[in-house]
Amino acid sequence: MKRKIPIAVYFVIGQFIAFFFDGSISQTMSGILFKYPNAMVPYLTVLWLILAAFFGNGKKLHLYTWAAVIGFIFDMYYTGLLGVYVFIFPLVVYLCQLVYQSLPPNFMSGFLVYFLGITVLVSLGYMANVFIGETDSSVAQFLVNTLAPTLALNLVLLTIVYFPVEALYRTHRQ
């Protein structure tokens, strides 16, 4: 008898793969993604969390706990600004899950909700950096040079992975 692997195992493995791909893509494609004055930041980590919120059982996956844990690791490993993403990641996942549940469950709803989630994530990160004096760019510069390119990149990434991840969760429903 073939034993079925629980979706939680796939979730955790996928989360760490997404986490390391965030850094790997940023590093290997830095000449394209971070060409002055623009910055396109891939958020595969958040994409994986939000897709789990869309398709999975958040309670069984302990989604908010994982969002906080991966946010803390993200802070330590990528930003050096400890404590920002540990709060932003769970907030964005909660917000996206709440909005997605009130819409018809389809790609377009996911696209719009992910757009909202990335906007909130990047904007709160920007506000935290302004608050502590890490950035001096204006809101207009932020919107044009960081938010818009980051949204474009992450919406393309969502378009690529949405249906395969949906199929993964569909085949492992319990």
Helices and strands as residue ranges (DSSP letters): H 7-28, H 30-33, H 44-55, H 58-61, H 63-74, I 75-79, H 85-101, H 107-132, H 139-142, I 143-147, H 148-171
